[in-house]
Amino acid sequence: MLKALKTKLGATMTQYPTFTLQHARLLYMVRVTIVMGFILLIVRAFDVPYGYWALITAVTILGAIPFVGGVLSKAKQRVLGTIAGGMAGLALFLIPPQYHWIHHFAFFALLIGAMYFTQERYAYAALMAAVTIVIVAGGGPADFEAAGWRIMNVLWAGVVAVLVSLYIFPSRATDQFIFLLETFLQEFNRYYTQHIEDAKQGSFEPSHADKLNELVDIQQSILPHALKESGINKNVLNSILLIEKRLYAELEALISTQWDAQQGKDEISEMDGLIETQYALSNHFEDLAHQIVNKDVTAMSLEQISILNLSSDTIADPKGDTRDISYFGYLWLNREMARQFVQLTVVTKKVFAYQ
């Protein structure tokens, strides 16, 4: 019975990333509802002065950090920035009220100084410091009590928002990254298969793999958040994205080139066994996508990829140097995609070894 329970629990945990990806917007709204509802309840129940600053803080946090990795990477800077900005703002109240013009001058100088550091390494902490300085001291030297309440509301609301983001239906950038990898492979296979079908009919109509470029851009944007999440070696995710970029560049060169205008077109069409090996490579990409969904990737070797094993007697004999360039260029692009695919299987297998 215990074994069956563990098996069921394991299956549930395996399905959870898929569930979060399918219902990302719904779960995001669940987190927003919990945070906003809790803060509003506390503010109204205890009549917290300037409680709207707590709500503003929650809106800022939840709107800017959808992933666990983002929470982990920015939570520290958020807290440090808030504390630093709060201390700087409160220090302005040491200036006697009759010298209010000094208060305003010092407030302006601190704000400009904090904004200067938003272009440095800890830009987010500096930004939070600038925001907190405005919240605390922006009302002038006679607003000390309000300043204290504002900074307290910012801090406790920030803690609530971060904790809920971490522990209530958390959204992991790593899961999103792997999902986009699977989508990339499916789209890659679609573009490549279409090219093979066209080439089989003797048509080489140029096209562009725009969808692949969009997927790579999205992965690049969430990579910093994924790298902050524990469980997967940083080099693995970096390697996957680098291979995807190479695959995109090679496929783009393959399908966008006007091979009809090349003198080696006939030799390309007459390559013995090329079409079959291209279809086989296309199937490998599709199989890898399914393996990623099932979290059971099989690493392949170069010897297992048929297009890399076309022998010299099965390759057409090109006629002339000008034909050699396009002929071997076309073959090289297909083979290089196969080599990148093999590397991708090896690296992707490591992803699930860490989970």
Wavefront OBJ file of the C-alpha trace (Angstrom):
o trace
v 0.000 0.000 0.000
v 2.859 2.361 0.890
v 4.562 1.574 -2.420
v 1.364 2.317 -4.343
v 0.997 5.619 -2.485
v 4.571 6.605 -3.355
v 3.973 5.687 -6.998
v 0.811 7.791 -7.124
v 2.558 10.695 -5.415
v 5.451 10.473 -7.851
v 3.069 10.556 -10.818
v 1.306 13.584 -9.352
v 4.596 15.433 -8.879
v 5.567 14.593 -12.467
v 2.290 15.995 -13.789
v 2.468 19.197 -11.724
v 4.815 21.142 -14.088
v 2.479 20.342 -16.987
v -0.487 21.481 -14.912
v 1.195 24.797 -14.050
v 2.070 25.439 -17.698
v -1.441 24.679 -18.904
v -3.052 26.873 -16.253
v -0.332 29.508 -15.746
v -2.709 32.482 -15.964
v -5.263 30.861 -13.634
v -2.631 30.003 -11.002
v -1.163 33.487 -11.297
v -4.580 34.929 -10.512
v -4.919 32.535 -7.562
v -1.661 33.914 -6.115
v -2.785 37.487 -6.779
v -6.142 36.844 -5.115
v -4.545 35.294 -2.026
v -1.999 38.100 -1.599
v -4.406 40.959 -2.264
v -7.155 39.395 -0.173
v -4.857 38.781 2.791
v -3.344 42.282 2.679
v -6.747 43.925 2.324
v -8.071 41.854 5.237
v -5.176 42.914 7.498
v -5.447 46.565 6.478
v -9.193 46.720 7.082
v -9.283 44.535 10.202
v -6.548 46.498 11.981
v -7.206 49.850 10.333
v -3.544 50.100 9.262
v -2.622 53.712 8.442
v -1.526 54.260 4.831
v -2.434 50.659 4.091
v -2.718 51.366 0.377
v 1.102 51.315 0.200
v 0.944 47.632 1.115
v -1.347 46.999 -1.846
v 0.884 49.036 -4.156
v 3.884 46.957 -3.072
v 2.043 43.694 -3.745
v 1.002 44.870 -7.209
v 4.611 45.766 -8.021
v 6.005 42.428 -6.865
v 3.411 40.153 -8.406
v 3.435 42.006 -11.687
v 7.203 41.950 -12.094
v 8.170 38.445 -10.930
v 6.080 35.570 -12.293
v 8.740 32.856 -11.792
v 10.286 31.337 -8.680
v 13.721 32.126 -10.102
v 12.722 35.749 -10.461
v 11.520 35.827 -6.865
v 14.761 34.311 -5.606
v 16.972 36.591 -7.673
v 15.145 39.816 -6.828
v 13.840 39.184 -3.309
v 17.234 39.919 -1.752
v 17.684 43.104 -3.757
v 14.115 44.145 -2.998
v 14.607 43.807 0.757
v 18.045 45.447 0.764
v 16.842 48.274 -1.459
v 13.788 48.896 0.698
v 15.826 48.933 3.892
v 18.517 51.193 2.412
v 15.946 53.572 0.936
v 13.935 53.563 4.173
v 16.978 54.410 6.308
v 18.031 57.177 3.912
v 14.513 58.584 3.861
v 14.110 58.460 7.620
v 17.492 60.132 8.073
v 16.088 63.213 6.366
v 13.717 63.678 9.293
v 16.731 64.426 11.506
v 16.834 67.805 9.762
v 14.913 70.380 11.880
v 11.512 71.276 10.335
v 12.409 74.973 10.106
v 15.085 74.037 7.550
v 12.559 72.399 5.246
v 14.393 73.641 2.149
v 17.418 71.548 3.216
v 15.097 68.542 3.543
v 13.869 68.991 -0.021
v 17.381 69.542 -1.376
v 18.752 66.454 0.410
v 15.725 64.419 -0.699
v 16.367 65.381 -4.317
v 20.100 64.558 -4.013
v 19.419 61.106 -2.503
v 16.856 60.326 -5.174
v 19.216 61.282 -8.008
v 22.021 59.282 -6.351
v 19.842 56.168 -6.086
v 18.793 56.503 -9.747
v 22.448 56.728 -10.749
v 23.073 53.254 -9.333
v 20.137 51.777 -11.278
v 22.620 51.475 -14.154
v 25.032 49.373 -12.092
v 25.150 45.690 -11.140
v 22.492 45.856 -8.401
v 20.118 47.951 -10.477
v 16.952 46.502 -8.972
v 18.063 47.200 -5.390
v 18.894 50.777 -6.356
v 15.497 51.162 -7.993
v 13.745 49.898 -4.853
v 15.849 52.291 -2.778
v 14.758 55.198 -4.986
v 11.099 54.194 -4.762
v 11.312 53.833 -0.975
v 12.980 57.227 -0.585
v 10.055 58.781 -2.438
v 7.539 56.841 -0.351
v 9.174 57.720 2.959
v 10.356 61.288 2.484
v 8.438 62.555 -0.524
v 5.773 64.164 1.672
v 8.158 66.663 3.233
v 9.733 67.146 6.688
v 6.411 67.267 8.550
v 5.351 63.815 7.426
v 7.458 61.644 9.805
v 4.656 59.453 11.156
v 3.372 58.753 7.663
v 6.913 57.859 6.572
v 7.217 55.227 9.292
v 3.922 53.595 8.376
v 4.751 53.633 4.681
v 8.034 51.794 5.087
v 6.464 49.219 7.416
v 3.650 48.581 4.937
v 6.133 48.182 2.095
v 8.191 45.637 4.044
v 5.443 43.387 5.397
v 3.492 43.404 2.135
v 6.676 42.538 0.254
v 7.309 39.561 2.520
v 3.742 38.294 2.037
v 3.948 38.585 -1.756
v 7.312 36.814 -1.926
v 6.226 33.935 0.345
v 3.038 33.346 -1.638
v 4.991 33.423 -4.926
v 7.391 30.817 -3.557
v 4.953 28.403 -1.936
v 1.468 28.809 -3.462
v 1.362 27.148 -6.900
v 4.842 28.416 -7.780
v 5.640 29.048 -11.440
v 9.088 27.717 -12.358
v 11.063 29.284 -15.179
v 12.858 25.954 -15.637
v 9.610 24.162 -16.481
v 8.737 26.910 -18.952
v 12.217 26.658 -20.505
v 11.888 22.886 -21.034
v 8.372 23.290 -22.422
v 9.691 25.817 -24.943
v 12.470 23.367 -25.867
v 9.866 20.721 -26.660
v 7.905 23.278 -28.711
v 11.121 24.278 -30.502
v 11.749 20.670 -31.538
v 8.182 20.251 -32.803
v 8.401 23.459 -34.832
v 11.875 22.555 -36.100
v 10.562 19.212 -37.293
v 7.648 20.953 -39.045
v 9.894 23.356 -40.952
v 12.421 20.646 -41.822
v 9.753 18.177 -42.984
v 8.176 20.840 -45.190
v 11.575 21.503 -46.747
v 12.094 17.793 -47.423
v 8.651 17.512 -49.014
v 9.359 20.499 -51.260
v 12.820 19.204 -52.202
v 11.317 15.809 -53.017
v 9.116 17.556 -55.585
v 12.134 19.387 -56.994
v 11.035 22.720 -55.510
v 13.274 24.822 -53.282
v 11.019 27.777 -52.498
v 12.837 29.974 -49.898
v 11.134 30.454 -46.524
v 12.003 31.575 -42.990
v 11.798 29.866 -39.588
v 10.435 32.918 -37.748
v 8.654 30.846 -35.095
v 11.934 29.257 -33.998
v 13.512 32.664 -33.576
v 10.607 33.789 -31.383
v 10.909 30.684 -29.184
v 14.653 31.186 -28.733
v 14.109 34.834 -27.784
v 11.572 33.838 -25.112
v 13.945 31.215 -23.707
v 16.742 33.776 -23.628
v 14.543 36.149 -21.621
v 13.626 33.567 -18.956
v 17.061 31.912 -18.788
v 18.346 34.194 -15.955
v 15.337 33.184 -13.823
v 15.793 29.487 -14.645
v 19.470 29.632 -13.698
v 18.518 30.880 -10.228
v 16.272 27.886 -9.586
v 17.919 24.911 -7.923
v 18.039 21.415 -9.380
v 19.715 21.825 -12.768
v 23.327 22.609 -13.544
v 23.645 26.087 -15.059
v 25.887 24.846 -17.873
v 23.174 22.430 -19.030
v 20.570 25.130 -19.722
v 23.167 27.393 -21.321
v 24.285 24.543 -23.579
v 20.721 23.721 -24.617
v 20.022 27.308 -25.647
v 23.324 27.536 -27.525
v 22.519 24.360 -29.488
v 19.039 25.671 -30.293
v 20.557 28.875 -31.670
v 22.905 26.847 -33.883
v 20.068 24.632 -35.101
v 17.970 27.685 -35.915
v 20.839 29.333 -37.830
v 21.543 26.163 -39.841
v 17.890 25.480 -40.634
v 17.347 29.126 -41.591
v 20.299 28.910 -44.005
v 18.929 25.650 -45.419
v 15.342 26.744 -46.061
v 16.008 30.386 -47.006
v 18.636 29.679 -49.662
v 17.385 29.736 -53.249
v 18.808 26.366 -54.199
v 17.039 26.523 -57.571
v 19.539 29.189 -58.602
v 22.542 27.061 -57.607
v 24.442 25.146 -60.281
v 24.551 22.102 -58.031
v 20.739 21.777 -57.816
v 20.614 18.642 -59.959
v 23.330 16.957 -57.911
v 21.422 17.770 -54.711
v 18.261 16.188 -56.117
v 20.192 13.116 -57.260
v 21.966 12.394 -53.953
v 21.348 8.704 -53.448
v 19.694 8.049 -50.073
v 19.593 11.690 -48.964
v 15.791 12.028 -48.808
v 15.467 8.873 -46.694
v 18.137 9.989 -44.237
v 16.555 13.458 -44.019
v 13.217 11.906 -43.090
v 14.984 9.764 -40.508
v 16.604 12.862 -38.954
v 13.237 14.610 -38.935
v 11.737 11.677 -37.042
v 14.566 11.867 -34.502
v 13.640 15.471 -33.704
v 10.017 14.485 -33.198
v 10.992 11.518 -31.023
v 13.158 13.748 -28.819
v 10.228 16.131 -28.320
v 8.074 13.219 -27.081
v 10.882 11.974 -24.836
v 11.127 15.409 -23.210
v 7.389 15.318 -22.485
v 7.842 11.900 -20.846
v 11.059 13.032 -19.095
v 12.925 10.013 -20.429
v 15.536 11.140 -22.964
v 17.831 8.678 -24.725
v 21.253 10.073 -25.591
v 22.280 9.177 -29.124
v 25.650 8.837 -30.825
v 26.845 10.029 -34.227
v 26.878 6.449 -35.515
v 23.109 6.182 -34.967
v 22.290 9.062 -37.340
v 22.009 7.736 -40.895
v 22.632 11.049 -42.657
v 26.084 11.140 -41.054
v 26.855 7.722 -42.468
v 26.271 8.309 -46.171
v 29.279 6.658 -47.805
v 31.160 8.131 -50.738
v 29.712 5.575 -53.243
v 26.158 6.629 -52.324
v 26.879 10.323 -52.923
v 26.428 11.700 -56.414
v 29.537 12.810 -58.268
v 29.399 16.601 -58.630
v 30.521 18.103 -61.905
v 32.813 21.069 -61.581
v 34.013 23.310 -58.791
v 31.090 25.743 -59.061
v 28.664 22.885 -58.469
v 30.747 21.484 -55.622
v 30.157 24.603 -53.511
v 26.372 24.405 -53.376
v 26.295 20.615 -53.457
v 28.531 20.083 -50.469
v 27.147 23.185 -48.735
v 23.669 21.662 -48.786
v 24.962 18.330 -47.505
v 27.021 20.056 -44.790
v 24.007 21.971 -43.437
v 21.985 18.752 -43.092
v 24.856 16.914 -41.447
v 25.659 19.778 -39.104
v 22.038 19.826 -37.901
v 22.397 16.085 -37.239
v 25.543 16.674 -35.179
v 23.833 19.382 -33.164
v 20.896 17.038 -32.593
v 23.196 14.385 -31.128
v 24.698 16.951 -28.753
v 21.202 18.074 -27.785
v 20.162 14.549 -26.793
v 23.243 14.191 -24.592
v 22.732 17.543 -22.854
v 18.949 17.220 -22.496
v 19.321 13.823 -20.843
v 21.221 15.596 -18.047
v 18.245 17.877 -17.383
v 16.151 15.047 -16.023
v 19.116 13.499 -14.217
v 19.056 16.554 -11.900
v 15.322 16.313 -11.181
l 1 2 3 4 5 6 7 8 9 10 11 12 13 14 15 16 17 18 19 20 21 22 23 24 25 26 27 28 29 30 31 32 33 34 35 36 37 38 39 40 41 42 43 44 45 46 47 48 49 50 51 52 53 54 55 56 57 58 59 60 61 62 63 64 65 66 67 68 69 70 71 72 73 74 75 76 77 78 79 80 81 82 83 84 85 86 87 88 89 90 91 92 93 94 95 96 97 98 99 100 101 102 103 104 105 106 107 108 109 110 111 112 113 114 115 116 117 118 119 120 121 122 123 124 125 126 127 128 129 130 131 132 133 134 135 136 137 138 139 140 141 142 143 144 145 146 147 148 149 150 151 152 153 154 155 156 157 158 159 160 161 162 163 164 165 166 167 168 169 170 171 172 173 174 175 176 177 178 179 180 181 182 183 184 185 186 187 188 189 190 191 192 193 194 195 196 197 198 199 200 201 202 203 204 205 206 207 208 209 210 211 212 213 214 215 216 217 218 219 220 221 222 223 224 225 226 227 228 229 230 231 232 233 234 235 236 237 238 239 240 241 242 243 244 245 246 247 248 249 250 251 252 253 254 255 256 257 258 259 260 261 262 263 264 265 266 267 268 269 270 271 272 273 274 275 276 277 278 279 280 281 282 283 284 285 286 287 288 289 290 291 292 293 294 295 296 297 298 299 300 301 302 303 304 305 306 307 308 309 310 311 312 313 314 315 316 317 318 319 320 321 322 323 324 325 326 327 328 329 330 331 332 333 334 335 336 337 338 339 340 341 342 343 344 345 346 347 348 349 350 351 352 353 354 355
